[in-house]
Amino acid sequence: MSLFLLTFFFIYGGTHLYFFLKVKAALSLGTLSALCLALFMLLMVFAPVLVRILEKQGMEASARLTAIQVTSGWDSSFSLFLLHWP
């Protein structure tokens, strides 16, 4: 299980780093904007794990809301970027 999580975070985190570097270069973000984007992306990398933690704690409604609204919405937007960015 730990090898799976290590692989997941390496690949998923790497794609988020790629996205961050492309957005930062394309939009010429300042320091504060880049920091906010980096923190958001770090949160999105760990959002699937947060969903599982919420489920184990018995917070089904919060886990469902996080999974559907936050994680799935971000993943779909992120996938569109990866498919269409040169």
PyMOL Python script that loads the backbone (N, CA, C, O; Angstrom):
from pymol import cmd

cmd.read_pdbstr("""\
ATOM      1  N   MET A   1       0.820  -1.198   0.000  1.00  0.00           N
ATOM      2  CA  MET A   1       0.000   0.000   0.000  1.00  0.00           C
ATOM      3  C   MET A   1       0.863   1.261   0.000  1.00  0.00           C
ATOM      4  O   MET A   1       0.536   2.239  -0.672  1.00  0.00           O
ATOM      5  N   SER A   2       1.953   1.239   0.745  1.00  0.00           N
ATOM      6  CA  SER A   2       2.790   2.435   0.795  1.00  0.00           C
ATOM      7  C   SER A   2       3.481   2.688  -0.543  1.00  0.00           C
ATOM      8  O   SER A   2       3.702   3.840  -0.918  1.00  0.00           O
ATOM      9  N   LEU A   3       3.825   1.610  -1.271  1.00  0.00           N
ATOM     10  CA  LEU A   3       4.414   1.795  -2.596  1.00  0.00           C
ATOM     11  C   LEU A   3       3.407   2.422  -3.555  1.00  0.00           C
ATOM     12  O   LEU A   3       3.763   3.265  -4.378  1.00  0.00           O
ATOM     13  N   PHE A   4       2.150   2.004  -3.443  1.00  0.00           N
ATOM     14  CA  PHE A   4       1.104   2.603  -4.263  1.00  0.00           C
ATOM     15  C   PHE A   4       0.960   4.093  -3.958  1.00  0.00           C
ATOM     16  O   PHE A   4       0.921   4.914  -4.874  1.00  0.00           O
ATOM     17  N   LEU A   5       0.881   4.441  -2.680  1.00  0.00           N
ATOM     18  CA  LEU A   5       0.728   5.855  -2.312  1.00  0.00           C
ATOM     19  C   LEU A   5       1.939   6.681  -2.733  1.00  0.00           C
ATOM     20  O   LEU A   5       1.792   7.818  -3.182  1.00  0.00           O
ATOM     21  N   LEU A   6       3.112   6.123  -2.592  1.00  0.00           N
ATOM     22  CA  LEU A   6       4.317   6.831  -3.020  1.00  0.00           C
ATOM     23  C   LEU A   6       4.284   7.085  -4.527  1.00  0.00           C
ATOM     24  O   LEU A   6       4.596   8.185  -4.983  1.00  0.00           O
ATOM     25  N   THR A   7       3.905   6.066  -5.294  1.00  0.00           N
ATOM     26  CA  THR A   7       3.795   6.212  -6.745  1.00  0.00           C
ATOM     27  C   THR A   7       2.716   7.224  -7.112  1.00  0.00           C
ATOM     28  O   THR A   7       2.920   8.074  -7.979  1.00  0.00           O
ATOM     29  N   PHE A   8       1.561   7.126  -6.443  1.00  0.00           N
ATOM     30  CA  PHE A   8       0.455   8.047  -6.701  1.00  0.00           C
ATOM     31  C   PHE A   8       0.886   9.493  -6.468  1.00  0.00           C
ATOM     32  O   PHE A   8       0.679  10.349  -7.329  1.00  0.00           O
ATOM     33  N   PHE A   9       1.477   9.765  -5.323  1.00  0.00           N
ATOM     34  CA  PHE A   9       1.863  11.141  -5.012  1.00  0.00           C
ATOM     35  C   PHE A   9       2.991  11.628  -5.912  1.00  0.00           C
ATOM     36  O   PHE A   9       3.054  12.818  -6.221  1.00  0.00           O
ATOM     37  N   PHE A  10       3.869  10.751  -6.333  1.00  0.00           N
ATOM     38  CA  PHE A  10       4.944  11.152  -7.239  1.00  0.00           C
ATOM     39  C   PHE A  10       4.382  11.561  -8.602  1.00  0.00           C
ATOM     40  O   PHE A  10       4.757  12.602  -9.142  1.00  0.00           O
ATOM     41  N   ILE A  11       3.491  10.751  -9.153  1.00  0.00           N
ATOM     42  CA  ILE A  11       2.928  11.051 -10.473  1.00  0.00           C
ATOM     43  C   ILE A  11       1.944  12.217 -10.388  1.00  0.00           C
ATOM     44  O   ILE A  11       2.047  13.171 -11.159  1.00  0.00           O
ATOM     45  N   TYR A  12       1.004  12.146  -9.468  1.00  0.00           N
ATOM     46  CA  TYR A  12      -0.026  13.178  -9.332  1.00  0.00           C
ATOM     47  C   TYR A  12       0.593  14.522  -8.921  1.00  0.00           C
ATOM     48  O   TYR A  12       0.208  15.573  -9.435  1.00  0.00           O
ATOM     49  N   GLY A  13       1.544  14.475  -8.000  1.00  0.00           N
ATOM     50  CA  GLY A  13       2.242  15.693  -7.601  1.00  0.00           C
ATOM     51  C   GLY A  13       3.095  16.265  -8.715  1.00  0.00           C
ATOM     52  O   GLY A  13       3.197  17.483  -8.864  1.00  0.00           O
ATOM     53  N   GLY A  14       3.707  15.391  -9.496  1.00  0.00           N
ATOM     54  CA  GLY A  14       4.518  15.838 -10.630  1.00  0.00           C
ATOM     55  C   GLY A  14       3.685  16.546 -11.689  1.00  0.00           C
ATOM     56  O   GLY A  14       4.111  17.554 -12.253  1.00  0.00           O
ATOM     57  N   THR A  15       2.494  16.013 -11.957  1.00  0.00           N
ATOM     58  CA  THR A  15       1.636  16.677 -12.939  1.00  0.00           C
ATOM     59  C   THR A  15       1.154  18.023 -12.411  1.00  0.00           C
ATOM     60  O   THR A  15       0.983  18.969 -13.180  1.00  0.00           O
ATOM     61  N   HIS A  16       0.937  18.111 -11.109  1.00  0.00           N
ATOM     62  CA  HIS A  16       0.550  19.396 -10.524  1.00  0.00           C
ATOM     63  C   HIS A  16       1.708  20.398 -10.575  1.00  0.00           C
ATOM     64  O   HIS A  16       1.492  21.590 -10.795  1.00  0.00           O
ATOM     65  N   LEU A  17       2.917  19.917 -10.373  1.00  0.00           N
ATOM     66  CA  LEU A  17       4.081  20.797 -10.496  1.00  0.00           C
ATOM     67  C   LEU A  17       4.216  21.309 -11.923  1.00  0.00           C
ATOM     68  O   LEU A  17       4.497  22.489 -12.132  1.00  0.00           O
ATOM     69  N   TYR A  18       4.021  20.444 -12.901  1.00  0.00           N
ATOM     70  CA  TYR A  18       4.050  20.841 -14.315  1.00  0.00           C
ATOM     71  C   TYR A  18       3.004  21.920 -14.588  1.00  0.00           C
ATOM     72  O   TYR A  18       3.295  22.939 -15.216  1.00  0.00           O
ATOM     73  N   PHE A  19       1.785  21.684 -14.109  1.00  0.00           N
ATOM     74  CA  PHE A  19       0.701  22.646 -14.268  1.00  0.00           C
ATOM     75  C   PHE A  19       1.073  23.987 -13.634  1.00  0.00           C
ATOM     76  O   PHE A  19       0.875  25.041 -14.238  1.00  0.00           O
ATOM     77  N   PHE A  20       1.609  23.941 -12.422  1.00  0.00           N
ATOM     78  CA  PHE A  20       1.994  25.165 -11.713  1.00  0.00           C
ATOM     79  C   PHE A  20       3.037  25.950 -12.499  1.00  0.00           C
ATOM     80  O   PHE A  20       2.910  27.163 -12.666  1.00  0.00           O
ATOM     81  N   LEU A  21       4.057  25.265 -12.977  1.00  0.00           N
ATOM     82  CA  LEU A  21       5.112  25.958 -13.720  1.00  0.00           C
ATOM     83  C   LEU A  21       4.592  26.567 -15.016  1.00  0.00           C
ATOM     84  O   LEU A  21       4.995  27.670 -15.386  1.00  0.00           O
ATOM     85  N   LYS A  22       3.698  25.856 -15.711  1.00  0.00           N
ATOM     86  CA  LYS A  22       3.119  26.384 -16.945  1.00  0.00           C
ATOM     87  C   LYS A  22       2.240  27.603 -16.675  1.00  0.00           C
ATOM     88  O   LYS A  22       2.329  28.599 -17.394  1.00  0.00           O
ATOM     89  N   VAL A  23       1.397  27.536 -15.652  1.00  0.00           N
ATOM     90  CA  VAL A  23       0.514  28.659 -15.321  1.00  0.00           C
ATOM     91  C   VAL A  23       1.335  29.858 -14.866  1.00  0.00           C
ATOM     92  O   VAL A  23       1.061  30.991 -15.264  1.00  0.00           O
ATOM     93  N   LYS A  24       2.340  29.609 -14.032  1.00  0.00           N
ATOM     94  CA  LYS A  24       3.186  30.703 -13.545  1.00  0.00           C
ATOM     95  C   LYS A  24       3.896  31.408 -14.696  1.00  0.00           C
ATOM     96  O   LYS A  24       3.999  32.635 -14.704  1.00  0.00           O
ATOM     97  N   ALA A  25       4.379  30.650 -15.654  1.00  0.00           N
ATOM     98  CA  ALA A  25       5.063  31.244 -16.807  1.00  0.00           C
ATOM     99  C   ALA A  25       4.086  31.965 -17.729  1.00  0.00           C
ATOM    100  O   ALA A  25       4.393  33.038 -18.248  1.00  0.00           O
ATOM    101  N   ALA A  26       2.914  31.376 -17.932  1.00  0.00           N
ATOM    102  CA  ALA A  26       1.946  31.960 -18.868  1.00  0.00           C
ATOM    103  C   ALA A  26       1.331  33.243 -18.326  1.00  0.00           C
ATOM    104  O   ALA A  26       1.078  34.178 -19.085  1.00  0.00           O
ATOM    105  N   LEU A  27       1.091  33.297 -17.028  1.00  0.00           N
ATOM    106  CA  LEU A  27       0.398  34.447 -16.447  1.00  0.00           C
ATOM    107  C   LEU A  27       1.322  35.439 -15.750  1.00  0.00           C
ATOM    108  O   LEU A  27       0.860  36.470 -15.261  1.00  0.00           O
ATOM    109  N   SER A  28       2.602  35.150 -15.698  1.00  0.00           N
ATOM    110  CA  SER A  28       3.571  36.010 -15.008  1.00  0.00           C
ATOM    111  C   SER A  28       3.091  36.358 -13.603  1.00  0.00           C
ATOM    112  O   SER A  28       2.952  37.529 -13.252  1.00  0.00           O
ATOM    113  N   LEU A  29       2.844  35.335 -12.818  1.00  0.00           N
ATOM    114  CA  LEU A  29       2.319  35.532 -11.472  1.00  0.00           C
ATOM    115  C   LEU A  29       3.357  36.160 -10.560  1.00  0.00           C
ATOM    116  O   LEU A  29       4.552  35.889 -10.673  1.00  0.00           O
ATOM    117  N   GLY A  30       2.886  36.996  -9.662  1.00  0.00           N
ATOM    118  CA  GLY A  30       3.748  37.570  -8.641  1.00  0.00           C
ATOM    119  C   GLY A  30       3.997  36.552  -7.542  1.00  0.00           C
ATOM    120  O   GLY A  30       3.507  35.424  -7.604  1.00  0.00           O
ATOM    121  N   THR A  31       4.754  36.952  -6.546  1.00  0.00           N
ATOM    122  CA  THR A  31       5.114  36.039  -5.473  1.00  0.00           C
ATOM    123  C   THR A  31       3.902  35.574  -4.677  1.00  0.00           C
ATOM    124  O   THR A  31       3.755  34.380  -4.419  1.00  0.00           O
ATOM    125  N   LEU A  32       3.042  36.492  -4.289  1.00  0.00           N
ATOM    126  CA  LEU A  32       1.872  36.128  -3.485  1.00  0.00           C
ATOM    127  C   LEU A  32       0.898  35.262  -4.278  1.00  0.00           C
ATOM    128  O   LEU A  32       0.371  34.283  -3.749  1.00  0.00           O
ATOM    129  N   SER A  33       0.661  35.606  -5.517  1.00  0.00           N
ATOM    130  CA  SER A  33      -0.237  34.808  -6.358  1.00  0.00           C
ATOM    131  C   SER A  33       0.321  33.410  -6.591  1.00  0.00           C
ATOM    132  O   SER A  33      -0.419  32.426  -6.552  1.00  0.00           O
ATOM    133  N   ALA A  34       1.609  33.323  -6.830  1.00  0.00           N
ATOM    134  CA  ALA A  34       2.243  32.020  -7.042  1.00  0.00           C
ATOM    135  C   ALA A  34       2.181  31.180  -5.770  1.00  0.00           C
ATOM    136  O   ALA A  34       1.966  29.970  -5.838  1.00  0.00           O
ATOM    137  N   LEU A  35       2.366  31.802  -4.629  1.00  0.00           N
ATOM    138  CA  LEU A  35       2.288  31.091  -3.350  1.00  0.00           C
ATOM    139  C   LEU A  35       0.878  30.564  -3.103  1.00  0.00           C
ATOM    140  O   LEU A  35       0.704  29.420  -2.684  1.00  0.00           O
ATOM    141  N   CYS A  36      -0.118  31.389  -3.358  1.00  0.00           N
ATOM    142  CA  CYS A  36      -1.514  30.965  -3.186  1.00  0.00           C
ATOM    143  C   CYS A  36      -1.852  29.809  -4.127  1.00  0.00           C
ATOM    144  O   CYS A  36      -2.511  28.851  -3.724  1.00  0.00           O
ATOM    145  N   LEU A  37      -1.406  29.899  -5.365  1.00  0.00           N
ATOM    146  CA  LEU A  37      -1.651  28.822  -6.317  1.00  0.00           C
ATOM    147  C   LEU A  37      -0.935  27.547  -5.887  1.00  0.00           C
ATOM    148  O   LEU A  37      -1.499  26.457  -5.988  1.00  0.00           O
ATOM    149  N   ALA A  38       0.291  27.670  -5.412  1.00  0.00           N
ATOM    150  CA  ALA A  38       1.048  26.499  -4.968  1.00  0.00           C
ATOM    151  C   ALA A  38       0.369  25.835  -3.769  1.00  0.00           C
ATOM    152  O   ALA A  38       0.293  24.608  -3.707  1.00  0.00           O
ATOM    153  N   LEU A  39      -0.119  26.620  -2.829  1.00  0.00           N
ATOM    154  CA  LEU A  39      -0.816  26.052  -1.665  1.00  0.00           C
ATOM    155  C   LEU A  39      -2.113  25.369  -2.077  1.00  0.00           C
ATOM    156  O   LEU A  39      -2.446  24.298  -1.569  1.00  0.00           O
ATOM    157  N   PHE A  40      -2.842  25.988  -2.995  1.00  0.00           N
ATOM    158  CA  PHE A  40      -4.071  25.369  -3.492  1.00  0.00           C
ATOM    159  C   PHE A  40      -3.769  24.036  -4.165  1.00  0.00           C
ATOM    160  O   PHE A  40      -4.463  23.045  -3.937  1.00  0.00           O
ATOM    161  N   MET A  41      -2.737  24.019  -4.989  1.00  0.00           N
ATOM    162  CA  MET A  41      -2.406  22.786  -5.699  1.00  0.00           C
ATOM    163  C   MET A  41      -1.902  21.711  -4.749  1.00  0.00           C
ATOM    164  O   MET A  41      -2.176  20.530  -4.962  1.00  0.00           O
ATOM    165  N   LEU A  42      -1.183  22.086  -3.721  1.00  0.00           N
ATOM    166  CA  LEU A  42      -0.753  21.124  -2.715  1.00  0.00           C
ATOM    167  C   LEU A  42      -1.962  20.520  -1.999  1.00  0.00           C
ATOM    168  O   LEU A  42      -1.996  19.319  -1.732  1.00  0.00           O
ATOM    169  N   LEU A  43      -2.941  21.350  -1.693  1.00  0.00           N
ATOM    170  CA  LEU A  43      -4.171  20.858  -1.082  1.00  0.00           C
ATOM    171  C   LEU A  43      -4.901  19.903  -2.018  1.00  0.00           C
ATOM    172  O   LEU A  43      -5.442  18.890  -1.576  1.00  0.00           O
ATOM    173  N   MET A  44      -4.918  20.222  -3.305  1.00  0.00           N
ATOM    174  CA  MET A  44      -5.606  19.363  -4.267  1.00  0.00           C
ATOM    175  C   MET A  44      -4.882  18.026  -4.463  1.00  0.00           C
ATOM    176  O   MET A  44      -5.519  17.017  -4.766  1.00  0.00           O
ATOM    177  N   VAL A  45      -3.572  18.014  -4.293  1.00  0.00           N
ATOM    178  CA  VAL A  45      -2.837  16.754  -4.388  1.00  0.00           C
ATOM    179  C   VAL A  45      -3.257  15.819  -3.246  1.00  0.00           C
ATOM    180  O   VAL A  45      -3.395  14.612  -3.444  1.00  0.00           O
ATOM    181  N   PHE A  46      -3.458  16.382  -2.066  1.00  0.00           N
ATOM    182  CA  PHE A  46      -3.810  15.569  -0.905  1.00  0.00           C
ATOM    183  C   PHE A  46      -5.315  15.459  -0.666  1.00  0.00           C
ATOM    184  O   PHE A  46      -5.727  14.832   0.310  1.00  0.00           O
ATOM    185  N   ALA A  47      -6.138  16.042  -1.518  1.00  0.00           N
ATOM    186  CA  ALA A  47      -7.594  15.992  -1.352  1.00  0.00           C
ATOM    187  C   ALA A  47      -8.160  14.573  -1.404  1.00  0.00           C
ATOM    188  O   ALA A  47      -9.049  14.268  -0.609  1.00  0.00           O
ATOM    189  N   PRO A  48      -7.699  13.686  -2.293  1.00  0.00           N
ATOM    190  CA  PRO A  48      -8.227  12.319  -2.267  1.00  0.00           C
ATOM    191  C   PRO A  48      -7.971  11.598  -0.940  1.00  0.00           C
ATOM    192  O   PRO A  48      -8.804  10.818  -0.477  1.00  0.00           O
ATOM    193  N   VAL A  49      -6.821  11.865  -0.341  1.00  0.00           N
ATOM    194  CA  VAL A  49      -6.523  11.266   0.961  1.00  0.00           C
ATOM    195  C   VAL A  49      -7.428  11.876   2.033  1.00  0.00           C
ATOM    196  O   VAL A  49      -7.887  11.173   2.934  1.00  0.00           O
ATOM    197  N   LEU A  50      -7.681  13.167   1.937  1.00  0.00           N
ATOM    198  CA  LEU A  50      -8.579  13.830   2.873  1.00  0.00           C
ATOM    199  C   LEU A  50      -9.974  13.217   2.825  1.00  0.00           C
ATOM    200  O   LEU A  50     -10.623  13.064   3.860  1.00  0.00           O
ATOM    201  N   VAL A  51     -10.433  12.868   1.637  1.00  0.00           N
ATOM    202  CA  VAL A  51     -11.745  12.227   1.496  1.00  0.00           C
ATOM    203  C   VAL A  51     -11.768  10.910   2.255  1.00  0.00           C
ATOM    204  O   VAL A  51     -12.728  10.624   2.972  1.00  0.00           O
ATOM    205  N   ARG A  52     -10.729  10.111   2.107  1.00  0.00           N
ATOM    206  CA  ARG A  52     -10.670   8.817   2.806  1.00  0.00           C
ATOM    207  C   ARG A  52     -10.589   9.002   4.317  1.00  0.00           C
ATOM    208  O   ARG A  52     -11.185   8.227   5.065  1.00  0.00           O
ATOM    209  N   ILE A  53      -9.870  10.002   4.769  1.00  0.00           N
ATOM    210  CA  ILE A  53      -9.782  10.272   6.207  1.00  0.00           C
ATOM    211  C   ILE A  53     -11.147  10.678   6.752  1.00  0.00           C
ATOM    212  O   ILE A  53     -11.552  10.218   7.820  1.00  0.00           O
ATOM    213  N   LEU A  54     -11.851  11.532   6.029  1.00  0.00           N
ATOM    214  CA  LEU A  54     -13.188  11.936   6.453  1.00  0.00           C
ATOM    215  C   LEU A  54     -14.137  10.738   6.510  1.00  0.00           C
ATOM    216  O   LEU A  54     -14.951  10.641   7.428  1.00  0.00           O
ATOM    217  N   GLU A  55     -14.042   9.836   5.548  1.00  0.00           N
ATOM    218  CA  GLU A  55     -14.883   8.638   5.560  1.00  0.00           C
ATOM    219  C   GLU A  55     -14.594   7.768   6.771  1.00  0.00           C
ATOM    220  O   GLU A  55     -15.521   7.275   7.415  1.00  0.00           O
ATOM    221  N   LYS A  56     -13.320   7.576   7.089  1.00  0.00           N
ATOM    222  CA  LYS A  56     -12.955   6.748   8.238  1.00  0.00           C
ATOM    223  C   LYS A  56     -13.395   7.368   9.558  1.00  0.00           C
ATOM    224  O   LYS A  56     -13.642   6.651  10.528  1.00  0.00           O
ATOM    225  N   GLN A  57     -13.494   8.694   9.602  1.00  0.00           N
ATOM    226  CA  GLN A  57     -13.932   9.380  10.816  1.00  0.00           C
ATOM    227  C   GLN A  57     -15.448   9.404  10.944  1.00  0.00           C
ATOM    228  O   GLN A  57     -15.979   9.914  11.931  1.00  0.00           O
ATOM    229  N   GLY A  58     -16.148   8.860   9.959  1.00  0.00           N
ATOM    230  CA  GLY A  58     -17.599   8.805  10.004  1.00  0.00           C
ATOM    231  C   GLY A  58     -18.290  10.058   9.487  1.00  0.00           C
ATOM    232  O   GLY A  58     -19.494  10.224   9.683  1.00  0.00           O
ATOM    233  N   MET A  59     -17.560  10.927   8.844  1.00  0.00           N
ATOM    234  CA  MET A  59     -18.128  12.160   8.300  1.00  0.00           C
ATOM    235  C   MET A  59     -18.474  11.942   6.834  1.00  0.00           C
ATOM    236  O   MET A  59     -17.838  12.507   5.945  1.00  0.00           O
ATOM    237  N   GLU A  60     -19.483  11.121   6.592  1.00  0.00           N
ATOM    238  CA  GLU A  60     -19.848  10.734   5.230  1.00  0.00           C
ATOM    239  C   GLU A  60     -20.288  11.918   4.377  1.00  0.00           C
ATOM    240  O   GLU A  60     -19.909  12.014   3.210  1.00  0.00           O
ATOM    241  N   ALA A  61     -21.081  12.818   4.948  1.00  0.00           N
ATOM    242  CA  ALA A  61     -21.574  13.963   4.178  1.00  0.00           C
ATOM    243  C   ALA A  61     -20.418  14.875   3.759  1.00  0.00           C
ATOM    244  O   ALA A  61     -20.368  15.331   2.616  1.00  0.00           O
ATOM    245  N   SER A  62     -19.505  15.134   4.667  1.00  0.00           N
ATOM    246  CA  SER A  62     -18.345  15.970   4.344  1.00  0.00           C
ATOM    247  C   SER A  62     -17.447  15.296   3.315  1.00  0.00           C
ATOM    248  O   SER A  62     -16.921  15.952   2.416  1.00  0.00           O
ATOM    249  N   ALA A  63     -17.272  13.976   3.453  1.00  0.00           N
ATOM    250  CA  ALA A  63     -16.447  13.237   2.498  1.00  0.00           C
ATOM    251  C   ALA A  63     -17.073  13.272   1.115  1.00  0.00           C
ATOM    252  O   ALA A  63     -16.374  13.455   0.118  1.00  0.00           O
ATOM    253  N   ARG A  64     -18.384  13.097   1.050  1.00  0.00           N
ATOM    254  CA  ARG A  64     -19.074  13.109  -0.243  1.00  0.00           C
ATOM    255  C   ARG A  64     -18.985  14.490  -0.887  1.00  0.00           C
ATOM    256  O   ARG A  64     -18.719  14.605  -2.084  1.00  0.00           O
ATOM    257  N   LEU A  65     -19.207  15.530  -0.098  1.00  0.00           N
ATOM    258  CA  LEU A  65     -19.129  16.900  -0.609  1.00  0.00           C
ATOM    259  C   LEU A  65     -17.724  17.202  -1.128  1.00  0.00           C
ATOM    260  O   LEU A  65     -17.560  17.775  -2.205  1.00  0.00           O
ATOM    261  N   THR A  66     -16.729  16.816  -0.360  1.00  0.00           N
ATOM    262  CA  THR A  66     -15.347  17.048  -0.775  1.00  0.00           C
ATOM    263  C   THR A  66     -15.015  16.265  -2.038  1.00  0.00           C
ATOM    264  O   THR A  66     -14.371  16.786  -2.948  1.00  0.00           O
ATOM    265  N   ALA A  67     -15.454  15.021  -2.091  1.00  0.00           N
ATOM    266  CA  ALA A  67     -15.150  14.183  -3.250  1.00  0.00           C
ATOM    267  C   ALA A  67     -15.836  14.687  -4.503  1.00  0.00           C
ATOM    268  O   ALA A  67     -15.212  14.762  -5.562  1.00  0.00           O
ATOM    269  N   ILE A  68     -17.106  15.034  -4.400  1.00  0.00           N
ATOM    270  CA  ILE A  68     -17.857  15.412  -5.592  1.00  0.00           C
ATOM    271  C   ILE A  68     -17.570  16.850  -6.018  1.00  0.00           C
ATOM    272  O   ILE A  68     -17.247  17.099  -7.180  1.00  0.00           O
ATOM    273  N   GLN A  69     -17.683  17.771  -5.110  1.00  0.00           N
ATOM    274  CA  GLN A  69     -17.579  19.177  -5.465  1.00  0.00           C
ATOM    275  C   GLN A  69     -16.139  19.647  -5.661  1.00  0.00           C
ATOM    276  O   GLN A  69     -15.841  20.371  -6.611  1.00  0.00           O
ATOM    277  N   VAL A  70     -15.270  19.241  -4.779  1.00  0.00           N
ATOM    278  CA  VAL A  70     -13.907  19.784  -4.819  1.00  0.00           C
ATOM    279  C   VAL A  70     -12.985  18.911  -5.668  1.00  0.00           C
ATOM    280  O   VAL A  70     -12.442  19.363  -6.676  1.00  0.00           O
ATOM    281  N   THR A  71     -12.819  17.681  -5.258  1.00  0.00           N
ATOM    282  CA  THR A  71     -11.836  16.817  -5.907  1.00  0.00           C
ATOM    283  C   THR A  71     -12.209  16.496  -7.348  1.00  0.00           C
ATOM    284  O   THR A  71     -11.369  16.624  -8.239  1.00  0.00           O
ATOM    285  N   SER A  72     -13.436  16.085  -7.596  1.00  0.00           N
ATOM    286  CA  SER A  72     -13.834  15.729  -8.962  1.00  0.00           C
ATOM    287  C   SER A  72     -13.851  16.948  -9.874  1.00  0.00           C
ATOM    288  O   SER A  72     -13.451  16.857 -11.034  1.00  0.00           O
ATOM    289  N   GLY A  73     -14.302  18.072  -9.370  1.00  0.00           N
ATOM    290  CA  GLY A  73     -14.297  19.294 -10.172  1.00  0.00           C
ATOM    291  C   GLY A  73     -12.892  19.716 -10.553  1.00  0.00           C
ATOM    292  O   GLY A  73     -12.639  20.094 -11.697  1.00  0.00           O
ATOM    293  N   TRP A  74     -11.982  19.652  -9.598  1.00  0.00           N
ATOM    294  CA  TRP A  74     -10.601  20.011  -9.882  1.00  0.00           C
ATOM    295  C   TRP A  74      -9.973  19.009 -10.844  1.00  0.00           C
ATOM    296  O   TRP A  74      -9.306  19.406 -11.799  1.00  0.00           O
ATOM    297  N   ASP A  75     -10.178  17.723 -10.603  1.00  0.00           N
ATOM    298  CA  ASP A  75      -9.581  16.704 -11.458  1.00  0.00           C
ATOM    299  C   ASP A  75     -10.056  16.812 -12.901  1.00  0.00           C
ATOM    300  O   ASP A  75      -9.272  16.619 -13.830  1.00  0.00           O
ATOM    301  N   SER A  76     -11.324  17.116 -13.091  1.00  0.00           N
ATOM    302  CA  SER A  76     -11.815  17.245 -14.465  1.00  0.00           C
ATOM    303  C   SER A  76     -11.216  18.474 -15.151  1.00  0.00           C
ATOM    304  O   SER A  76     -10.837  18.403 -16.320  1.00  0.00           O
ATOM    305  N   SER A  77     -11.129  19.575 -14.451  1.00  0.00           N
ATOM    306  CA  SER A  77     -10.503  20.777 -15.018  1.00  0.00           C
ATOM    307  C   SER A  77      -9.023  20.540 -15.292  1.00  0.00           C
ATOM    308  O   SER A  77      -8.495  20.958 -16.323  1.00  0.00           O
ATOM    309  N   PHE A  78      -8.380  19.881 -14.377  1.00  0.00           N
ATOM    310  CA  PHE A  78      -6.960  19.585 -14.492  1.00  0.00           C
ATOM    311  C   PHE A  78      -6.706  18.651 -15.674  1.00  0.00           C
ATOM    312  O   PHE A  78      -5.728  18.826 -16.401  1.00  0.00           O
ATOM    313  N   SER A  79      -7.574  17.665 -15.870  1.00  0.00           N
ATOM    314  CA  SER A  79      -7.445  16.732 -17.000  1.00  0.00           C
ATOM    315  C   SER A  79      -7.590  17.458 -18.336  1.00  0.00           C
ATOM    316  O   SER A  79      -6.869  17.162 -19.288  1.00  0.00           O
ATOM    317  N   LEU A  80      -8.517  18.401 -18.403  1.00  0.00           N
ATOM    318  CA  LEU A  80      -8.675  19.179 -19.638  1.00  0.00           C
ATOM    319  C   LEU A  80      -7.416  19.964 -19.948  1.00  0.00           C
ATOM    320  O   LEU A  80      -7.021  20.071 -21.109  1.00  0.00           O
ATOM    321  N   PHE A  81      -6.781  20.515 -18.921  1.00  0.00           N
ATOM    322  CA  PHE A  81      -5.529  21.229 -19.122  1.00  0.00           C
ATOM    323  C   PHE A  81      -4.462  20.289 -19.683  1.00  0.00           C
ATOM    324  O   PHE A  81      -3.773  20.625 -20.647  1.00  0.00           O
ATOM    325  N   LEU A  82      -4.332  19.118 -19.077  1.00  0.00           N
ATOM    326  CA  LEU A  82      -3.291  18.193 -19.506  1.00  0.00           C
ATOM    327  C   LEU A  82      -3.518  17.681 -20.924  1.00  0.00           C
ATOM    328  O   LEU A  82      -2.561  17.404 -21.647  1.00  0.00           O
ATOM    329  N   LEU A  83      -4.780  17.556 -21.322  1.00  0.00           N
ATOM    330  CA  LEU A  83      -5.076  17.053 -22.656  1.00  0.00           C
ATOM    331  C   LEU A  83      -4.884  18.110 -23.747  1.00  0.00           C
ATOM    332  O   LEU A  83      -4.587  17.765 -24.891  1.00  0.00           O
ATOM    333  N   HIS A  84      -5.049  19.384 -23.409  1.00  0.00           N
ATOM    334  CA  HIS A  84      -5.078  20.417 -24.434  1.00  0.00           C
ATOM    335  C   HIS A  84      -3.914  21.401 -24.370  1.00  0.00           C
ATOM    336  O   HIS A  84      -3.813  22.279 -25.227  1.00  0.00           O
ATOM    337  N   TRP A  85      -3.062  21.281 -23.410  1.00  0.00           N
ATOM    338  CA  TRP A  85      -1.931  22.209 -23.315  1.00  0.00           C
ATOM    339  C   TRP A  85      -0.766  21.654 -24.116  1.00  0.00           C
ATOM    340  O   TRP A  85      -0.415  20.485 -23.956  1.00  0.00           O
ATOM    341  N   PRO A  86      -0.157  22.465 -24.976  1.00  0.00           N
ATOM    342  CA  PRO A  86       0.979  21.957 -25.797  1.00  0.00           C
ATOM    343  C   PRO A  86       2.212  21.705 -24.953  1.00  0.00           C
ATOM    344  O   PRO A  86       3.243  21.282 -25.476  1.00  0.00           O
TER     345      PRO A  86
END
""", "prot")
cmd.dss("prot")
cmd.show_as("cartoon", "prot")
cmd.util.cbc("prot")
cmd.orient("prot")
